[in-house]
């Protein structure tokens, strides 16, 4: 019998559960019927996921007697756009879904972010459910209520906080992920160990990562540990005025890389940007005398062992100049009155929020990184 876990995100009056385990998509209809009796469901997904999982979800909703309508969008980061947001909002309104109905995101981070933003603004807020189908979404983006679309000025700059009422993380759905997408999601999983749980990193590095990839019990454990870590942080700092910013380890650099590649997933996907960005954050911390070189090497070697990039030279087509990357970094959401904020580290499991980071030091560091020879 499959073992399922439940993690609760504790928010006063708006707490919700994350259900974790294999085969849960077949129980989605029953879960929604219990949570919102009589509610209809607008299912937002993408063409790739629809071909793999939409029929099973639809059968579960039918079995629970829930009216539902599917909104199928193109796959890829480009879908997080104003045009697609308008399309989803229009479809939800045309389907006569009401505030007590449900917008359900079936997909990865792109679909979750887009569908969640639509749920936040249509009728000033419709109930929202996440059924994440990627490792990245299960351990990170489906939890915590961040929703957004991209702007020509940068990633995730237009959005809102809108918490889901339920997250259903069926780890069996990860079996269908392309290897590259799974590796990309693993970068977000490792992040929790690097931020504040060194034993978790030690466990993954020591060999558990192979079972996470192959689909053994370590996968469910890794997803549960990640979700518990994020749930705790979100419950203490829902709208990122403090501790929650730690979850952006590697993201300031990573988002700049995504912008530099035009959000072209053929060149760089989000998790790969996070992997490079995390390695950059560790190397920048070493450069500032904050972090021991041995920890930097461990992080780089672990990412490399898992097939993840760690250097700017590994971005296909390049990243452009250091000045261009700095322009993107200045658009980061953590910038306050023009001052740069980075998540830096004193070592594995000891990340911290560094405010008023000297922009000239970052620029010099990026120039050095761009001049470094490619890893062979």
Secondary structure, 3 states (H helix, E strand, C coil): CCCCEEEEECCCCCCEEEEEECCHHHHHHHHHHHHCCCCCEEEEEEHHHHHHHHHHHHHHHHHCCCCEEEEEECCCHHHCCHHHHHHHHHHHHHCCCCCCCEEEEEECHHHHHHHHHHHHHHHHCCEEEEEECCHHHHHHHCCCCEEEEEECCEEEEEEEECCCCEEEEEHHHHHHCCHHHHHHHHHHHHHHHHHHCHHHHHHHHHHHHHHHHHCCHHHHHHHHHHHHHHHHHHHHCCCCCCHHHHHHCCHHHHHHHHHHCCCCCCCCCHHHHHHHHHHHHHHHHHHCCCCCHHHHHHHHHHHHHCCCCCCHHHCCCCCCCHHHHHHHHCCCCCCECCEEEEEEECCCCCEEEEEEECHHHHHHHHHHHHHCCCCC
